[in-house]
Amino acid sequence: MSDWPLLFDPHALDGPGETKQARLAAAIVQAVRAGRLRPGARLLGSRRLAEAMGVHRNTALAALRALEAEGWITTRPGAGTFVAADLPDVAAQPFAGPRAGTPAAPGFDFPAAPEAPPAEPPPGALVLAGGVPDLRSVPVVALTRAWRRALTVAGGTLLSYGPPHGHPALRAALAQMVTRLRGLTAGPDDVLVTRGSQQALDLLARVLVRPGDVVAVEALGYPPAWSAFERAGARLVPLPVDGEGADVDALEAALATGPVRAIYLTPHHQFPTMVPLSPARRLRLLALAARHRVAVIEDDYDHEFHHVGRPLHPLASADDAGVVVYVGTLSKVLAPGLRAGFVVAPRPLIDRLAAERRVVDRQGDRALEAALAELLEDGEVQRHARRMRRVYGARRAALVEALRAHAGDALGFDVPPGGLALWARFERDDFPGWVRRCRDRGVWFQTAPELCRPDATPPPCARLGFASLDEDALREAARRMGAALL
Ligand SMILES: Cc1ncc(COP(=O)(O)O)c(C=O)c1O
């Protein structure tokens, strides 16, 4: 027994990824499969196993419990723990790769995904992520409490099937939020809860777009939305973006050449440039959409974060013609991993989207939705938003100051009136070289080429998110970005 660890690969418990408990269980299974531990052999108890393998006792206990549940080991009270006499599967089955002559994807033929997977920053990098809020500040205590309550109420009914529209309490809380704070007029029946705005956009594309339909989009713009529309067969028409947001003349020109099914816009803070759509363009755009009966899909992803003056009301709040479909998310105000978004639209469209949703993933996480409803009802989300507005305002100021100090006039930017990112233009030659050197120094951010269609010429611009790093980390990132200038 003293040579217990020798039964295993000495590195069996090293490395990232799986938990130690899973790796310990796998190592024991491996030893059984390889015949190093025979059926009926006695195993160390959890305390000695933990000592021998250098893990916490609870880890060893959990591994043994999992192996017992799977039938690999048996415990006889008072006698000890043994490798089961009747093993579930003793034959070692190393993966030998495909048999000679089989195609790489046996039996299937499918086109590659049109989008390249995003480059992943290495661990420890300073990531100026435009899309991620400060996850350390999420009110997890309140969320956990509410979630636990939701899981246990009424005998766990929220763990069952439910309506694809979302939990009624969350629909009501979101309707109240957009009515009270965003100038919309919505009741619970006008709200569909989705898994993030991405699912909302995908459902809208499935329901509204027929193959060949034209969808006008901002360009530069938000590629995940473009992908959803293109998957539904849309032909995208780009609307250029300037200091007042999307170019409405370009929209008018597109409308003059043929029908446009929908316009996808980020009017609050244009993605990725952060420019708000100007009041004059808002009015013209709404009038055009009403006259041509075009659906305006308004993606109001960062409504809570306007740092200068009052938040701008959504286009949907000024829509008298019933053409705007409003999409919101809790990804910025709380956390993207919660996958909580919503659509506000007239009830027939909401019901149609819900029917589609029933096919795609049936329903959302009802217990989580009930918990989020509680957090909205008791003002926790709104208090958190207020707190974080101050924090993000200070981070924005710190990044602006540090970039001015370290990058000088090599980076040109306007301080955005809101949102969680700066849009900066590289004013020197060789933007790709600078981005590479920043990455070599451990600083990562999105660049225009990643936010552009492959057929467009991207400007030498970077989107610098400031929400998820604290002020010191932002200063350090700016210092390294300055050092990368050469
Ligand atoms: C333009 C835009 N829309 C929506 C979202 C949020 O997406 P989701 O709600 O799917 O997390 C983001 C996040 O980065 C965004 O930039």
The ligand as a Gaussian input file, in Angstrom:
#p B3LYP/6-31G(d) Opt

LIG

0 1
 C      -23.766000      45.171000     -29.627000
 C      -23.971000      44.156000     -28.552000
 N      -25.171000      43.598000     -28.419000
 C      -25.398000      42.686000     -27.446000
 C      -24.417000      42.324000     -26.559000
 C      -24.742000      41.379000     -25.445000
 O      -24.940000      40.128000     -25.897000
 P      -25.590000      39.029000     -24.951000
 O      -26.805000      39.631000     -24.326000
 O      -25.925000      37.930000     -25.899000
 O      -24.583000      38.639000     -23.931000
 C      -23.155000      42.859000     -26.678000
 C      -22.076000      42.411000     -25.771000
 O      -20.921000      42.626000     -25.974000
 C      -22.928000      43.805000     -27.693000
 O      -21.726000      44.378000     -27.821000

